[in-house]
Amino acid sequence: MHSQASCIFCQIVAGQSPCFQVHEDAETLVFMDLFPVARGHTLVIPKPHAENIFETDAEMLASVARSVKRVAEAIRSVIAPEGLGVFQLNGAAAGQTVFHHHTHLIPRWGGDALVLHSRVRGDDAELADVAAQLARALR
């Protein structure tokens, strides 16, 4: 598995940085966004380092898509949003801020402004609680 020492997501995969983990399988890791736009804002990443969609091979994209689908169903069950934004950004010009391929799952309600990143750190207790609820829903 290729990684980059300076990549925070690679550090999370390696267990060197903490996260509020929701799910893990052989190819992907799912955890709460530390700066959530909405309650339940979750990230799905491939474990091997790839900066963006262009560097991620098709088989890994399929693994990410499978995890995204499973987590989307768990978010619908646990959070019950009116909608769900699924976003994947490639390059700084597109809004990518962490340069390890990842997909945002953001619960949405009518009237929400389209925001992909928050500047406000989430509450650790709430992030842990939502992560645990989503993890239970995925079992």
N, C-alpha and C positions, 0 to 999 in steps of 0.2 A: 504494500500500500504506500503510494507516494504521498508525502506531506511536506509542508513548508513550515519551518520552525517559527516564523513570525506570524503565521495565520492563526487567528483566534479560533476559528472553527476546527482547524487541525489540532490545536491544543485541546479543545473540548473532546474531540474524537479520541485522542491519546490519554484522556483522563488527567491532563495537566492543568486544565481550567474547569471550574465548576459550571454546571448548567442545571436547569430545571427540566430534567429528561422526562419525556412522554413515552417514547418507544424507541427500540433499537432492533434492527435485524442485521443480517450479514452485510448488506450493502449500504444501509441508510441509518441516519440518526435523526430523531425528532425531539425538539425541545422548545421551550417557551422563549419568545423574543423578550429580551430584558428591557426593551424600550417599546412596550406594546402600544399599538394604535387603539386597540379595543381588547376587552377581556377575552382571552382565548387566542390571542395572536400567537401563532405557532410557526416554527421554521422546520422545513424538511431539507436535509442536506445529504449528498452522497458522502460516504466515508473517505474515499480517496480524494485527494486534492485535485480540483480542476477549477480554474478561475471563473469560468462562465459556461454557458451552453455550448459555445464553439469548441471548448476543450473537453467536454464531457461526451464519452462515447454513447452510442445508441442504446446499448444494453444497460448502462448505468442510468440513462434517462428513463428507461422503462421501469427500473427499480424505484427511482424517485417517484414516478407517476403512480405506481402501485401504492407506495406509502402515502402520497398526497391523497389519493382516493380514500384509503382507510381512515386517515386522520380527519378528512372532511366529514365523513360519516360520524365520527366520534364527536366532532365539534357540533354538528347538527343535533346530536342526541343530548349532549351535556349543556351546551350554551344556548341552543335554540334561537340562533339569529334569523333575521328575515332574509338574509343573503350571506354569501361568503365570497370574498375577493381572493383570488388565487393569482399571485403576482410573482414573476421571475424576471429580474433586471440584469442586464448585461452591459457592463462598462459604466464608468463614471457619468457619461453623458445621459445614460438611461436611468440614473439614480442609484446605481449599485454602490454601496458603501463598505461592504465586506467582500473581498475579492476571492471568495470560495463559492462555487455554485450553490445557490439555495433558493427555495421557494417559500414565499410568505403565504400563510392562510390567515386571512383577517375577517373575523365575523363582522357583518354589516347590518345596519338598521336604516330604515327610511330617514332621509334627511342628513345622514352622515356625509361630511365632506370627504372627498377622495384624498386621503393622506396615507402614505406608505411607511413613513418613519416618524417616530415620536422623539422628542428631546427629553422626555420625562421618564426616568427610571421607574419601572414597575415596583410594586410592593412585594417583597420577597415572600411574605406569608400568602398573599393572594396568588402569586405565580406558582408557588409550591402546591397550593390547594387545587388550582385548575389543572396543573400537570398531573396530579394524582387522580383527579376525576377523569381526565381524558385517558390516562393509562388504564384505569379500570374499565372504561368503555371499550378499549381496544382488546381486552382479554377475551 
